[in-house]
Amino acid sequence: MTILSQQPTIAAIATPIGQGGVGVIRLSGKHAYQIGCAITRRDFLTPRKAHFSGFYGQDAIIDEGVVIYFQAPHSFTGEDVVELQGHGGMVLQNMLLARAFELGARQATAGEFSYRAFENDKIDLVQAEAISDAIAATSVAQASSAIRSLTGEFSNKINQLSDNLTHLRLYVEAAIDFPDEEDVDFLSDGVIENKLNHILSGIDDILATAKQGQLLRDGVHVVLAGKPNAGKSSLLNRLSGTDRAIVTDIAGTTRDTLEETLVLGGLTVHLTDTAGLRQTADKVEQIGIQRAFDAINKADVLLMVYDVTAESDPVALAHELFADELAVDLSEMMQQKLIMVANKCDLLTGKPVDTVSCKTDTLPTVVHVSCETTEGIDKLVQVLSDKAGFHPPENSLIARTRHIDALKRAKQHAMQAHEQLTYYHAGELVAESLRQAQQSLGEITGQLSADELLGKIFSSFCIGK
């Protein structure tokens, strides 16, 4: 690949804000090399070689460190890139960055380095997003999946599907253009249908992986709800491993929502503790209870915590607490996102209870736990993962909502092509549906993305990426 023209030079601090052993200033563009030579007062920089040098202002030395020059197109952005690796203090870094601006560079916008890499075909859109996901990873599984996407695994799967669609479209176009060739009815000989079924199966496989990847990246929003003193805050503390929430015997201790992000069994859980649900004349507590119901309605999974020694009918309790305040039907919510957490099971006398009571067509899952002894906590984490549908394979790939949306649209168009083929034998309509399916896949890797979409994606990046 040859860069015919390079864009104006951009510069940014590429390392986190704060003190550290090393701080990196990155430059990219048509004057990056000249600026690098001017700052280091060197006549030349050998590509891909680390030079120890002083970093100079107009009149005095600013810092000293290592400078590396990456000559276009053999760089991250595909342009000339210079990295100045000095000491990590913010004052020194800002002085060095200001010097780069004096010499003609401008401040890079969020994600601009990655956007230039995308524009110069160094990475596709999935890989660009994976850079951001790798930086933001909160678990080993997230980081590993993001790196796999960054190295091209996800893109390769999409590109293979797109190639299969291209070949099938060529076959369909031939059937349309040469309907009498060798007296063979191409639309009815089974070849196109078999190829289309293979593509639909491939979309389903990637879609299943992408849904797991989306959960891996975005996590799940879980809300703890129940009566006062049921043990919601104690459960939050047990799951987080810290005394995050205040726990007392006084009803109404939790007045507002309390949020914590945890990684449980590889699943990122955005956990919200809420005020105890009850009738009260306390205006402050009423506000907290209303916020609790707002959180409950938005939750992906709801953990209804109750005192198993005091409540004999948790389903009736659910109706009492939620029936008048939920945005969805209570029976539907019970099946889709409710887990009943029977707390204080260590205080039960008599025959031990099963840790998990399997749900039926009318009853949700009940998990017996003890926040005092930790009994059942591990099982609760497993049930939570099951309710969220989180079962990623070891080679899972990070994914985003837009990827899943594009895959669903590609599947819909492919299914329409199948119907038009098998029921109507309408070759032109089959070809158009296949084109739309391929266009939807192209949105994932960025081959057919609109400028507005690209702007939204890269604006979420770090300034130095």
N, C-alpha and C positions, 0 to 999 in steps of 0.2 A: 504494500500500500504506500502510495506517495501523497504527501500533503502538498497540494498545489499552492495553497495560500493559508497562512495562519492568522488567527484572530488577534485583536489587541491583547496585550499582556495583562493577565490578572494575577493577583497575589493575595494570600491569606495565611493566617496562622493555622496549621494543620494539626496541632496537638491541643489537648484539653486546656481550658483556662485554669491558671493556678501555678504553683511552684513545682518544679520537677527537675530531674537531672538533665533532660534534653528537651528543647523546644524546636519545632520545625516550621520554617517559612517555606511555602510552596509557591512557585511562579510558573505560569504556563502562557505561551503565546509567542508572537513573532519577535519580541525584544527581550525574552527571558534570558537568553544567552548573554546579550550585551549588558543587561542589568546585573547578572551574576558576576561577570568579569569586572564591572565597575565597583561593585560592593566589595569584592575580594581583592581588587587591584592586581588582578592577574591578566596576563596577555591572552591566555587561552585556557580552556577547560577541556580535558580529555573526556569524551563521552563514557559514561558508565564507570568512572573511576572516582574514588573518594579522595578529595584534596583537603588537607588540613590548611586552614587559612585564617587570617584576621578578617573581620567584617567591619568595614569602614564607613563613617559618615563623611561629610564634606571636609571636616577639619580634624577629626580624631577617631580613634578606634571605638567601635560600639561593643564588639564582642569577638570571640574567636570560636572556631569549631570546624565542622566538615561541610564542604560544598560538593554536591554531585550533580552532574549535567546529564540529562537523558535527551539525546538528539532525536528529533522527529524522523520517522514515525514511530520509533521504538521507545515509546513512553506511555504512561497511563492514559493521557488525553489524546495521544497521537500527534501532539505539537511538541515544540521544544519545551522542556520542563527543567527547572533548576530547583533543587532543595537546599536550603541553608539550615544546617543542624547545629544550633548553638545551645546556650544554657536556657533552662526552662523558666526563668523568671519573667513575669508579664511585662515589667518595665523594659527589660532588654528586648523582648520579642516585639513590643510595640514600637520601640525605637528603630529596630531593624526593618519592620514593616513600613514605617513612615519613610525610611530611606528608599525603599523600593518604590514607593509612591512618588517621591521626588524625582526618581530616575525614569518615570513614565508609566509605571504599572498602575492599575486601579484595583480597588477592593473587589474581590470575587463575591458574587451573590451566592446564596445558599444552593448547594448542589451544582454549581457551575462547572467545576472540574469534571464531575461525573457526566454532566450533560455534554461537554465537549468530547469526552470519550465515546459517548453514545453517538453523537453526530459524526464522528470519524470512524465509526464501525469497529471500535476497539471492544465494546461490550454492547449487548442488546439491553432492552428495557428490563427484562427479568433480572439480569445480572446487576444492572444499576440499582434496582430496588434491593437486591440481596446485600449490597454494600451497606445500605442504611440499616437493613435488618440485622446484619452481623454486628454492627456497632451498638445497636439498641438491645441486643439479646440479653435476657435475664436468666437464662438457664443453659446448661451444656447442650441440651437437645436443640434448643433454638439456634445456638451458635453453629452447631454442626450442620444443621439443615440449611442455614443461610449460606454457609461456605459451599455446600454441595450445589446450591442454586447458583452461587457466584461462579463456580467452575464450569457451569453450563449444563448440568444434568437435566434440570427442568426445561431449559430452552431446547435441548436435544430432543426431548420427548415431544414437545410442541412442533418442532421443525419436522420431525419424522411424520407426524400426523398430517402436517401441511403438505409434505411431499406426496404422501399417499393420496391426498385429495387432488393434488395437481395431476397425478397419473390417472385418477379416476375421471377427472374432468376431461382430460384428453380423450379417454375412451368413449365418454358420453358424446363429446363433440364429433367424434368419428362416426358414431351411430347416427347422429343427426345429419351429418354431411353426406354420408354414404349409406343410406338405408337399404339399398339393394345389393351391396357388395357381397358377392359370392352367395347370394340368396340366403344370408344369415340375418335373422332379426336380433340385432345386438341388444335391444332393450328387453328381450324376452329369453335370452339364452342362459341366464343365471349368473353370468360372469360379473356384471355390474352389481347385481344384488349381493353377491358374495363379498365383493370388495367393499361395498357400502356397509354391510354387516360387520366386517372386520374393522372399519373406521369407527363405527358406533361403539364397538367393544373397546377400542382403544381410548375413545373419549371417556367412557365410563370408568376405565382404569385410572386415567389421569385425574378425573373429577374426584374419585374417592380419595386419592392421594392428596389432592389439593385441599379438600375439606379438612383432612387431618392437619395439613400444613397451615391452614388458616387458624385452626384452634391452637396449634403450636405457637404461631406468631402472636395472635391477638388475645389468646387466653379466653377465660369464661368469667362472666360477672355473676357472683354468688352473693346472695343476701341472707343474713341470719335474722329470723323474725320469731316472735312468740310473746308470751306474757312476761311481765316483769319477774325477775328472779328465776327464770327457767334455766339459765346457764348459758345464754348467748355469748356474753363477754368472756366467760370462762372457756367456752369452746374456741373463740377467736384466739385467746392466749395459748391454748393447747396447740392449735394448728400452726400458729406463728412461731411458737417456741419461745415467746417473750411475754412479759406482762404488759402487753400493748394497751389493754383496756382495764379501767378501774373496776374491780369486783368488790361488792359489799353485799350485806344482807338487806340493805335498804332498797325497797322497791322504787324504781324510777331513777336509779343512779345514772344510767345512760340516757342523756337528754337529746343527743344529736346523733347523726350518722357518723360512724368512724370507719375509715377505709384503710385497707392494708393489701398490698400485693404480695402473694406468696407463690412458691413453686411446690406443688404437691404431686408426687408421682410423675414428675415431668410436665405436668399441666400448670400453666400460669393461671393463678386464680386471683381475680380482683374481688376481694372479700369485703363486704360492708356489714358492719354491726349496726343495729338499729335500736331505737327506743322501745321499751316494753309496750305492748299494745293493750290498752285498757281505757276505760272511761275515767276522765280526770277533769277537774276544774282548773288545774294549773295551766295557765296560758302558755308558759314556756314549754311545758311537757306536751301540750297539744300540738305545738309547732313541730316538735321532734317526732311525734306520732304521725303527723301528716307527711313529713319527710320520709318516714319509714315506709308508708304506703306508696309514695312516689318511687322509692328504690325497689320495692317489691314488684311493682308493675313493670319495671324495666329489667328485672333480673333474668338471666339465662337459666339459673337454677336457684330455687328457693329452699333453704334449710329451715323448716319449722321446728324450733327447739321447744321441748316441753318437759316438765317434771313428771317422769313416769310413775313416781310414787303418789302424785296428786291427781293425775288425769287418767281416767280409764277408757276414754273414747276419743282418740286423737282426731278422727274424722269429724266428729261433732265439734271438736275444738277448732278445727280448720274452718268449718262453716261459721262458727261464732266470730272468729278473728277476721276472716277475709271476705266472706260472701258479699258484703255490702260495699266493699272498697276496691275490688279487683276490676281491672279493665277487660278481663277475659272471663269466660265461664269457669267456675270453680272446679267442676269435674274434669274439664279439659286441662286446666292448670295442674291438677293432681297427677294426671297421667304424664304430662309433658315435662314439667320442671320441678315438681314438689318432691322433696325427700323429708320424711318425718324423722326427727332425731329425738329418740327417747333418752333423755339425759338422767343421770343419777341412778343408773341401773345397779350400781354397787350397793344401794340401800334396799333393794328388793329382797324379800325373804321368801323362803320356800324354793320351789323348783326353778333352776336357772333358766333364763330365756335365751332363745337363739339370738345371735348377734344381729342377724338380718332376717326380717320377715318379707318373703317375696310378695311383690304386688300381684293383685288379680285384676280382672277387668274393671273392678269398681274401687279398689283400694290402692293407694300409693305404697311405695317402699317405706318400711320402717326400719331404722337402724338404731340399735340399743348401744349407748355409749356411757362412759363415766369420765367426766372431765377431771374427777379427783384421782382416779387410778389409771387413766388413759385406755381402759378397756374399750374396744370397738372403734377407736380412732382410726387405726389403719384400715379397717373395713369400711369406714365412712369415706375415706379418701378414694378407695376402690369404687364404691358405689357412685360417688360424685363423678369420677371419670366415665363410668358407664352411662350415667344420665346425660353427661355432656357429649357422649359419643366419641370420646378421646381414646383411640387405640392406634397410635402412629407406628408404622413399621420402623425398623432400625435405620433404614435408608430413606426416611421421610424427607420431603423437600418443603421449604418454607413457601407459603402462598398467601395471597391477599384476596380480599373480597372481589376486586375487579377481575382477578384471574378466574375465580369461580363463576362470576357472571358471564364472562366471555365464553367459558367452556359450556355453560348451560345453553347459551344462545347458539353455539356451534352445534351442540347436540340437537337442539330444536330444529335447526335448518336441515341437518342430516336426516332427521326423522321425517321431515316434510319431503325431502328428496326420495326417501324410501317409499312413502305413500304415493307420490306422483309416479314413481317407477312401477310399483307393483299393481296399483289399482287403475291408473289412468294411462300408463305408457306414454307420458308426456315428456319427451326428451328435453325440450327447451326449458320446461319448468324444473326438471331434475338438474339441469346444468346451472340454472340461476340459483337454486337452493344450495348447491354445492359451492358456488362462488361465495354466497353469503356466509356459509360455514367456514370457508377458508379465510374470509375477511375477519370474522370474529376471532379466529385463532391468531391472525396477524396482529390484532390489538394487544395480545399478551406480550409478545416479544418486541413490539414497537414498530413493526413493519408498516402498520397502517394506522398508527395512533394520531389523533388530532393534536394540534399544538396546545390547546387548552389543557388536555389531559397530561401532556408532558410537563407543562408548567406546574401543575398541581403536584405531580410526583416529585420533581426535582426540588421544589421549594421547601419540601420537608426535610431536606438533607442538612448535614452540618455545613458550615461556611467553607471549611477547608477541604470538602470532598467534592 
